[in-house]
Amino acid sequence: MKKLSIVISFLGNAYHDSRVVNLTESLQEDGHFVKVISFDWETPNFKPITGNTSVQKLSKEKSSLFFYFKFIWLLIKGLLKTKADIYIAEDIYTLPFVYYIAKYRKAKVYYNSREFYAFLAGLRNKSVVQNIIRKIESAFITKVDLVLTTGEMDSEFLEEYYSIKNTLVIRNIPKLAIPTEDIDLREKLGISKESKILLYQGVLLEGRGLQIAIKSLKDLENCELVIIGDGPFRGKFEMIAEEFSISDKVHFLGKVPHKDLMNYTASADFGLCLIENISKSYYYALPNKLFEYIMSGLPIISSNLPQMKKIVEDYKIGKVVEIEKKENITQELNEIINDDSSVKSYKLNSREAAKELNWQREFAKVRSKLLDVT
């Protein structure tokens, strides 16, 4: 296969994003040259990173307008420095600029629709912003050479909504691996051996089921909640834990380096994927945390959303719960957590599922189509 030059652009820190990390490493292992242009405005005292995977520093301290102007300037500057065979826009924010540079270079351009950007949960009450994003996406998604999605139902929705046919599913699945270090969350956080650890990992946003999990914790027997990640709603969730007098049972660990994440995950007892149906983007959710839990051998407790439900039930790796029925959720969680026989089976099944649900197999399925530049 011809060795290609590929540029990936992402409004986020590439080193903190498993999808970018895995794609970059797999392409490099195949002998292709990969340049990544990414950005960080959240890490305290962050210093820019240069090299083939660069992370530029942004700041929202002055104004949102200044933030976006600097982002656009740095992105275009970076794109013009490298002539590539394929340009990949990792999100809607980089798409217009990546598209025009790719066309100027007479190269292929791909769009990674990792979210339904026109239907983001955080924008459901911001119709003006939604309409702007929808118009931008509709103007470019029909012109790119390939649209990458994270699930079969994502592809089906986008193909129908935008009348396109050129989608390619690459799920957010971690590499096949085992923990490299024994991190004991109980010892680290002072959790007793009798208590079960419920784990949530990911961005702290509304609609991710954290509010449900925290409120349920008050009536769950011998359970504590560990939260790995950060986000704009952390303060709200901390206040809810205080309001229900369970702050001692809710542990906020903050962000963990991607390379160390599995070591933390494997120390928990259950992985939570209680995403709420508050937007189309969430309804079709198939988050990487689901597959990270599987890779770590955890039983899954998932909400009843179609793509997650299919994985959980097809591989028999956990239980699907009706989180809309709030009067029953605590009882359901208690039943699952204390069903030792089923939990043992779920753990075994998760380990077997990981042999199939891993990035190496996922990338192998799409490699030829992804790298076809004819």
C-alpha positions as semicolon CSV with decimal commas, in nm:
position;residue;x (nm);y (nm);z (nm)
1;M;0,000;0,000;0,000
2;K;0,122;0,350;-0,088
3;K;0,253;0,545;0,209
4;L;0,035;0,851;0,263
5;S;0,058;1,188;0,433
6;I;-0,241;1,256;0,659
7;V;-0,337;1,566;0,859
8;I;-0,585;1,541;1,148
9;S;-0,738;1,860;1,294
10;F;-0,920;1,864;1,627
11;L;-1,059;2,133;1,858
12;G;-0,940;1,953;2,169
13;N;-0,622;1,808;2,315
14;A;-0,518;1,515;2,093
15;Y;-0,332;1,348;2,378
16;H;-0,653;1,334;2,586
17;D;-0,871;1,189;2,309
18;S;-0,859;0,811;2,263
19;R;-1,010;0,826;1,912
20;V;-0,736;1,057;1,785
21;V;-0,463;0,869;1,973
22;N;-0,568;0,528;1,838
23;L;-0,616;0,646;1,479
24;T;-0,283;0,829;1,477
25;E;-0,089;0,535;1,619
26;S;-0,247;0,282;1,381
27;L;-0,173;0,497;1,077
28;Q;0,185;0,550;1,191
29;E;0,229;0,178;1,253
30;D;0,128;0,123;0,890
31;G;0,407;0,357;0,783
32;H;0,203;0,666;0,699
33;F;0,308;1,017;0,797
34;V;0,054;1,174;1,036
35;K;0,041;1,534;1,149
36;V;-0,210;1,627;1,420
37;I;-0,317;1,987;1,488
38;S;-0,503;2,018;1,818
39;F;-0,578;2,269;2,092
40;D;-0,600;2,297;2,472
41;W;-0,771;2,570;2,675
42;E;-0,870;2,367;2,982
43;T;-0,547;2,231;3,132
44;P;-0,413;2,470;3,400
45;N;-0,071;2,623;3,318
46;F;-0,067;2,437;2,988
47;K;0,239;2,481;2,768
48;P;0,206;2,429;2,391
49;I;0,334;2,099;2,249
50;T;0,513;2,097;1,916
51;G;0,599;1,814;1,680
52;N;0,397;1,588;1,452
53;T;0,122;1,590;1,714
54;S;0,098;1,951;1,820
55;V;-0,126;2,104;2,085
56;Q;-0,174;2,480;2,059
57;K;-0,273;2,687;2,362
58;L;-0,605;2,873;2,360
59;S;-0,771;3,079;2,631
60;K;-1,128;3,187;2,700
61;E;-1,025;3,445;2,960
62;K;-1,057;3,745;2,724
63;S;-1,363;3,662;2,513
64;S;-1,521;3,385;2,310
65;L;-1,467;3,591;1,995
66;F;-1,091;3,616;2,061
67;F;-1,085;3,242;2,139
68;Y;-1,236;3,148;1,802
69;F;-1,031;3,397;1,599
70;K;-0,709;3,262;1,749
71;F;-0,826;2,903;1,694
72;I;-0,905;2,974;1,326
73;W;-0,575;3,156;1,269
74;L;-0,364;2,880;1,427
75;L;-0,558;2,606;1,249
76;I;-0,524;2,759;0,902
77;K;-0,158;2,837;0,966
78;G;-0,096;2,474;1,065
79;L;-0,293;2,331;0,773
80;L;-0,102;2,537;0,518
81;K;0,233;2,411;0,648
82;T;0,175;2,051;0,538
83;K;0,075;1,912;0,201
84;A;-0,119;1,590;0,256
85;D;-0,306;1,317;0,069
86;I;-0,588;1,311;0,325
87;Y;-0,716;1,585;0,556
88;I;-0,941;1,476;0,844
89;A;-1,168;1,720;1,029
90;E;-1,225;1,560;1,368
91;D;-1,526;1,779;1,446
92;I;-1,768;2,035;1,303
93;Y;-1,552;2,324;1,427
94;T;-1,255;2,238;1,206
95;L;-1,461;2,112;0,910
96;P;-1,500;2,432;0,697
97;F;-1,130;2,523;0,717
98;V;-1,008;2,167;0,660
99;Y;-1,242;2,133;0,361
100;Y;-1,114;2,444;0,181
101;I;-0,746;2,369;0,248
102;A;-0,794;2,009;0,127
103;K;-0,962;2,128;-0,193
104;Y;-0,685;2,385;-0,243
105;R;-0,435;2,101;-0,209
106;K;-0,646;1,874;-0,436
107;A;-0,653;1,616;-0,156
108;K;-0,915;1,392;0,000
109;V;-1,115;1,537;0,289
110;Y;-1,286;1,335;0,562
111;Y;-1,528;1,452;0,829
112;N;-1,546;1,270;1,161
113;S;-1,904;1,309;1,284
114;R;-1,827;1,196;1,637
115;E;-2,144;1,373;1,757
116;F;-2,473;1,482;1,604
117;Y;-2,357;1,840;1,628
118;A;-2,688;1,990;1,516
119;F;-2,858;1,799;1,800
120;L;-2,616;1,835;2,090
121;A;-2,782;1,809;2,432
122;G;-2,615;2,127;2,552
123;L;-2,770;2,324;2,264
124;R;-3,125;2,193;2,284
125;N;-3,246;2,526;2,426
126;K;-3,030;2,736;2,191
127;S;-3,217;2,722;1,862
128;V;-3,012;2,998;1,696
129;V;-2,681;2,821;1,759
130;Q;-2,834;2,488;1,654
131;N;-2,949;2,636;1,324
132;I;-2,606;2,784;1,254
133;I;-2,436;2,450;1,320
134;R;-2,696;2,267;1,111
135;K;-2,638;2,500;0,816
136;I;-2,260;2,466;0,840
137;E;-2,280;2,088;0,860
138;S;-2,530;2,057;0,573
139;A;-2,313;2,283;0,355
140;F;-2,004;2,062;0,390
141;I;-2,110;1,708;0,480
142;T;-2,242;1,647;0,128
143;K;-1,911;1,759;-0,026
144;V;-1,654;1,560;0,171
145;D;-1,513;1,233;0,041
146;L;-1,595;1,028;0,352
147;V;-1,798;1,076;0,669
148;L;-1,672;0,879;0,970
149;T;-1,923;0,783;1,239
150;T;-1,909;0,602;1,572
151;G;-2,199;0,359;1,521
152;E;-2,426;0,191;1,266
153;M;-2,730;0,392;1,372
154;D;-2,529;0,714;1,344
155;S;-2,455;0,631;0,982
156;E;-2,817;0,543;0,912
157;F;-2,940;0,870;1,062
158;L;-2,690;1,092;0,880
159;E;-2,742;0,918;0,548
160;E;-3,116;0,974;0,570
161;Y;-3,100;1,326;0,719
162;Y;-2,847;1,465;0,471
163;S;-2,916;1,229;0,176
164;I;-2,560;1,095;0,169
165;K;-2,420;0,745;0,124
166;N;-2,050;0,779;0,197
167;T;-2,032;0,697;0,569
168;L;-1,786;0,464;0,738
169;V;-1,834;0,330;1,091
170;I;-1,532;0,337;1,322
171;R;-1,650;0,281;1,678
172;N;-1,472;0,439;1,975
173;I;-1,308;0,120;2,098
174;P;-0,986;0,095;2,301
175;K;-0,689;-0,115;2,203
176;L;-0,674;-0,472;2,326
177;A;-0,481;-0,446;2,650
178;I;-0,454;-0,551;3,012
179;P;-0,387;-0,327;3,315
180;T;-0,017;-0,247;3,348
181;E;-0,032;-0,128;3,709
182;D;-0,239;-0,229;4,009
183;I;-0,416;0,089;4,121
184;D;-0,633;0,014;4,423
185;L;-0,916;0,269;4,431
186;R;-1,027;0,144;4,772
187;E;-0,689;0,212;4,927
188;K;-0,645;0,538;4,733
189;L;-0,986;0,678;4,833
190;G;-1,043;0,511;5,168
191;I;-1,328;0,289;5,047
192;S;-1,399;-0,022;5,256
193;K;-1,367;-0,370;5,107
194;E;-1,736;-0,430;5,176
195;S;-1,844;-0,141;4,950
196;K;-1,900;-0,182;4,576
197;I;-1,742;0,081;4,351
198;L;-1,965;0,228;4,080
199;L;-1,752;0,403;3,818
200;Y;-1,831;0,687;3,581
201;Q;-1,559;0,808;3,349
202;G;-1,588;1,082;3,090
203;V;-1,680;1,448;3,061
204;L;-1,901;1,585;3,340
205;L;-2,205;1,715;3,154
206;E;-2,580;1,715;3,201
207;G;-2,766;1,413;3,070
208;R;-2,483;1,166;3,134
209;G;-2,668;1,001;3,423
210;L;-2,448;1,140;3,697
211;Q;-2,730;1,323;3,871
212;I;-2,933;1,000;3,872
213;A;-2,639;0,799;4,006
214;I;-2,559;1,046;4,284
215;K;-2,921;1,075;4,401
216;S;-2,963;0,695;4,393
217;L;-2,650;0,646;4,601
218;K;-2,828;0,764;4,915
219;D;-3,042;0,448;4,914
220;L;-2,793;0,200;4,766
221;E;-2,648;-0,054;5,005
222;N;-2,270;-0,053;5,049
223;C;-2,194;0,147;4,735
224;E;-1,967;0,439;4,655
225;L;-1,933;0,635;4,332
226;V;-1,600;0,717;4,169
227;I;-1,598;0,982;3,896
228;I;-1,301;1,007;3,660
229;G;-1,304;1,313;3,438
230;D;-1,389;1,679;3,454
231;G;-1,626;1,925;3,296
232;P;-1,849;2,229;3,336
233;F;-2,104;2,050;3,557
234;R;-1,862;1,923;3,820
235;G;-1,959;2,197;4,065
236;K;-2,329;2,116;4,023
237;F;-2,272;1,747;4,091
238;E;-2,063;1,825;4,398
239;M;-2,349;2,040;4,529
240;I;-2,600;1,758;4,472
241;A;-2,379;1,519;4,672
242;E;-2,365;1,775;4,954
243;E;-2,740;1,833;4,938
244;F;-2,806;1,462;4,986
245;S;-2,536;1,435;5,257
246;I;-2,339;1,174;5,064
247;S;-2,023;1,368;4,975
248;D;-1,822;1,103;5,158
249;K;-1,954;0,841;4,911
250;V;-1,889;1,040;4,591
251;H;-1,524;1,069;4,483
252;F;-1,417;1,316;4,211
253;L;-1,076;1,211;4,078
254;G;-1,056;1,462;3,793
255;K;-0,877;1,383;3,468
256;V;-0,648;1,083;3,442
257;P;-0,384;1,050;3,166
258;H;-0,515;0,832;2,885
259;K;-0,227;0,585;2,920
260;D;-0,317;0,525;3,288
261;L;-0,696;0,515;3,255
262;M;-0,736;0,138;3,227
263;N;-0,543;0,085;3,550
264;Y;-0,804;0,294;3,732
265;T;-1,103;0,146;3,549
266;A;-1,008;-0,213;3,629
267;S;-1,017;-0,137;4,003
268;A;-1,392;-0,064;4,001
269;D;-1,680;-0,312;4,034
270;F;-1,935;-0,170;3,785
271;G;-1,921;0,069;3,491
272;L;-2,205;0,321;3,455
273;C;-2,347;0,430;3,117
274;L;-2,669;0,596;3,231
275;I;-2,701;0,843;2,943
276;E;-3,038;1,019;2,932
277;N;-3,256;1,057;2,623
278;I;-3,249;1,437;2,609
279;S;-3,128;1,479;2,249
280;K;-3,077;1,282;1,929
281;S;-2,703;1,292;1,995
282;Y;-2,756;1,116;2,328
283;Y;-3,029;0,883;2,201
284;Y;-2,784;0,727;1,953
285;A;-2,494;0,730;2,199
286;L;-2,230;0,458;2,181
287;P;-1,962;0,609;2,406
288;N;-1,603;0,496;2,435
289;K;-1,650;0,453;2,810
290;L;-1,876;0,153;2,739
291;F;-1,594;-0,024;2,553
292;E;-1,335;0,088;2,808
293;Y;-1,538;-0,080;3,082
294;I;-1,558;-0,395;2,869
295;M;-1,181;-0,394;2,809
296;S;-1,131;-0,375;3,186
297;G;-1,369;-0,667;3,250
298;L;-1,639;-0,466;3,428
299;P;-2,009;-0,549;3,436
300;I;-2,207;-0,267;3,271
301;I;-2,513;-0,084;3,400
302;S;-2,660;0,093;3,099
303;S;-2,961;0,304;3,017
304;N;-3,214;0,173;2,768
305;L;-3,079;0,349;2,458
306;P;-3,060;0,143;2,137
307;Q;-2,691;0,122;2,049
308;M;-2,572;0,069;2,406
309;K;-2,853;-0,176;2,478
310;K;-2,757;-0,386;2,176
311;I;-2,395;-0,420;2,289
312;V;-2,486;-0,497;2,652
313;E;-2,751;-0,755;2,563
314;D;-2,577;-0,915;2,262
315;Y;-2,261;-0,982;2,464
316;K;-2,445;-1,043;2,795
317;I;-2,211;-0,811;2,982
318;G;-2,448;-0,631;3,215
319;K;-2,796;-0,497;3,272
320;V;-3,009;-0,236;3,098
321;V;-3,222;-0,019;3,328
322;E;-3,514;0,216;3,271
323;I;-3,373;0,539;3,412
324;E;-3,689;0,730;3,316
325;K;-3,876;0,536;3,586
326;K;-3,704;0,717;3,869
327;E;-3,919;0,551;4,134
328;N;-3,772;0,211;4,037
329;I;-3,412;0,298;3,958
330;T;-3,271;0,248;4,309
331;Q;-3,440;-0,090;4,342
332;E;-3,310;-0,198;4,001
333;L;-2,957;-0,090;4,084
334;N;-2,966;-0,271;4,419
335;E;-3,084;-0,592;4,250
336;I;-2,807;-0,579;3,989
337;I;-2,529;-0,492;4,231
338;N;-2,618;-0,770;4,474
339;D;-2,680;-1,046;4,218
340;D;-2,341;-1,213;4,267
341;S;-2,406;-1,498;4,025
342;S;-2,500;-1,270;3,736
343;V;-2,217;-1,029;3,814
344;K;-1,964;-1,311;3,789
345;S;-2,108;-1,409;3,451
346;Y;-2,103;-1,050;3,325
347;K;-1,734;-1,018;3,416
348;L;-1,641;-1,334;3,228
349;N;-1,844;-1,225;2,927
350;S;-1,681;-0,880;2,927
351;R;-1,338;-1,036;2,906
352;E;-1,450;-1,252;2,613
353;A;-1,618;-0,955;2,441
354;A;-1,293;-0,756;2,464
355;K;-1,127;-1,008;2,232
356;E;-1,366;-0,893;1,961
357;L;-1,443;-0,535;2,066
358;N;-1,097;-0,383;2,039
359;W;-0,939;-0,112;1,825
360;Q;-0,702;-0,347;1,641
361;R;-0,995;-0,544;1,495
362;E;-1,202;-0,230;1,438
363;F;-0,925;-0,057;1,242
364;A;-0,848;-0,370;1,039
365;K;-1,210;-0,371;0,913
366;V;-1,189;-0,015;0,777
367;R;-0,821;0,024;0,683
368;S;-0,859;-0,029;0,306
369;K;-1,156;0,206;0,264
370;L;-1,008;0,469;0,494
371;L;-0,683;0,482;0,297
372;D;-0,828;0,459;-0,054
373;V;-0,717;0,777;-0,229
374;T;-0,789;0,666;-0,586
